[in-house]
Amino acid sequence: MKKKKFKKNTLKIIGGKFKKHKIYINHSKNLRPTTNFIRETLFNWITKYIQNAICLDCFAGSGILGIESISRHAKHVTSLEIDKKNIFYIYKNLKKLKINTIKIIHTNTLKWLKEKKNKYNIIFLDPPYNNFQLLQKTIFLLEKNKYTKKNTIIYIEKKISKKTFHIPKNWIIQKKKATKKIEYTIYLKK
């Protein structure tokens, strides 16, 4: 018996109350969702922090990190996304799964971070891979405008590169791994 393969424009939720449900995503070469393998590792790392967490997903893309968070009993997710087509698919998936605890904001992340003043338990940073300047500016604004608090978890996923970026001294690496192309790290704010 052959295993059923999911189409390229779907992702599978890997844990929690929506485990094995599939979501539809924008079929675009610019969209690069976090893989199942990396997501499983990430959520194993943050399992003790996710229950009732208030989360911020700065570059939502497919929305999978927010949906996976709610599946694993996060209290609320704010998802920032600039691409209207990605937002259409996120809304479609939230309706299908009957999720009402994810707020999607159509915005430029940097602009939004300059205006709002909320604190979050978990923050996901998975910006477009080749944009290290965007990642650096986002980190700066998160810290400057106090989106983090003591014990906030910050997840960063980026393309492996020789380029470096500045991390605040009070963000302490908890876990770090890499594939051939991707580096992913969680930090705990002290």
C-alpha positions in Angstrom: 0.0 0.0 0.0 1.4 3.4 -1.0 1.7 6.2 1.5 -0.5 9.2 0.6 1.7 12.1 -0.4 0.7 15.6 0.4 0.8 18.1 -2.5 3.5 20.8 -2.6 0.9 23.4 -1.7 0.0 21.7 1.6 1.7 21.3 5.0 0.9 18.9 7.7 0.4 20.0 11.4 2.8 17.7 13.3 1.6 18.0 16.9 -1.2 18.9 19.3 -5.0 18.9 18.9 -4.7 19.5 15.1 -2.1 16.9 14.5 -2.1 15.4 11.0 -4.5 18.0 9.7 -3.2 19.6 6.5 -3.2 23.3 5.7 -3.1 24.9 2.3 -0.4 27.3 1.4 0.4 29.8 -1.3 2.3 28.0 -4.0 5.1 30.5 -4.5 8.8 30.2 -5.0 9.3 33.0 -2.4 7.4 31.1 0.3 9.6 28.8 2.3 7.8 27.3 5.3 9.6 25.8 8.2 10.0 22.1 7.4 8.3 19.3 9.4 11.7 18.2 10.8 12.7 21.6 12.0 9.2 22.4 13.4 9.2 19.1 15.3 12.6 20.0 16.8 11.5 23.6 17.6 8.3 22.6 19.4 10.1 19.8 21.3 12.5 22.6 22.5 9.7 25.0 23.6 7.2 22.4 24.8 7.4 23.6 28.5 6.8 27.3 27.4 4.0 26.9 24.8 1.0 26.2 27.1 -1.0 29.5 27.4 1.8 31.5 25.8 1.1 34.8 24.0 3.1 34.5 20.7 4.2 36.8 18.0 5.1 35.5 14.5 6.9 38.4 12.8 7.0 36.9 9.3 4.0 34.5 9.2 4.3 33.3 5.5 2.3 30.1 5.5 1.1 30.7 9.1 2.3 27.2 10.1 4.3 28.3 13.2 1.2 30.2 14.6 -1.2 27.3 13.8 1.2 24.8 15.3 1.5 26.9 18.4 -2.3 27.1 18.8 -2.5 23.3 18.2 -0.1 22.9 21.1 -2.3 25.1 23.4 -0.7 28.5 23.1 -3.3 31.1 24.2 -3.0 33.6 21.4 -0.8 34.3 18.3 -0.3 37.6 16.5 0.8 36.9 13.0 2.4 39.7 10.9 2.4 39.2 7.1 2.9 41.5 4.2 1.8 39.3 1.3 -2.0 39.4 0.7 -2.1 36.0 -1.0 -0.4 34.4 2.1 -2.9 36.1 4.3 -5.8 34.7 2.2 -4.5 31.1 2.7 -3.9 31.7 6.5 -7.5 32.9 6.9 -8.8 29.9 4.8 -6.9 27.5 7.1 -8.1 29.2 10.3 -11.7 29.0 9.2 -11.3 25.3 8.2 -9.8 24.5 11.6 -12.2 26.8 13.5 -9.3 28.7 15.1 -10.2 32.2 16.5 -7.1 32.8 18.6 -4.8 33.9 15.8 -4.9 37.6 14.9 -3.5 38.2 11.4 -2.2 41.7 10.6 -1.5 42.7 7.0 1.6 44.9 7.6 5.2 45.5 7.1 6.8 44.0 10.2 9.3 46.8 10.8 6.6 49.5 10.6 4.4 47.5 13.0 7.1 47.0 15.5 7.7 50.7 15.6 4.1 51.4 16.6 3.0 48.7 19.0 4.0 48.1 22.6 3.0 44.5 23.7 5.1 41.9 25.4 5.2 38.3 24.3 6.2 34.9 25.8 7.4 33.5 22.4 8.5 35.3 19.3 9.2 33.6 16.0 11.6 35.2 13.5 11.8 33.5 10.2 12.3 36.3 7.7 13.1 35.9 4.0 16.4 34.0 3.9 18.7 36.4 2.2 17.6 39.5 4.1 20.0 39.7 7.1 19.4 43.4 7.4 15.7 42.8 7.9 16.5 40.2 10.6 18.9 42.7 12.3 16.4 45.5 12.3 13.7 43.3 13.6 15.9 42.1 16.5 16.8 45.8 17.3 13.1 46.9 17.3 12.0 44.0 19.5 14.5 44.9 22.1 14.2 48.7 21.8 10.4 48.8 22.0 10.3 46.1 24.8 8.4 43.3 23.1 10.4 40.9 25.1 10.4 40.4 28.9 12.3 38.1 31.3 12.1 34.5 30.0 10.7 35.4 26.6 11.7 32.7 24.1 12.9 34.0 20.7 13.2 31.6 17.8 15.4 32.6 14.8 15.6 30.6 11.6 17.9 31.8 8.9 20.0 30.7 5.9 23.5 29.6 6.8 25.8 32.4 5.9 29.1 34.0 6.9 27.3 37.2 7.6 26.8 37.9 11.3 24.2 39.8 13.1 24.1 41.3 16.6 22.1 39.6 19.3 21.3 41.5 22.6 23.6 40.4 25.4 20.6 39.4 27.5 19.4 36.9 24.9 21.0 33.6 25.9 21.3 30.7 23.4 19.3 27.7 24.7 19.4 25.4 21.7 21.0 25.6 18.2 21.0 23.3 15.2 21.7 23.4 11.5 20.9 21.5 8.3 23.0 21.9 5.2 21.3 25.2 4.4 19.4 26.4 7.5 20.4 27.4 11.0 17.8 27.6 13.7 18.2 28.8 17.3 16.2 29.5 20.4 17.2 32.2 22.8 15.9 32.9 26.3 15.8 36.5 27.4 17.4 37.0 30.9 
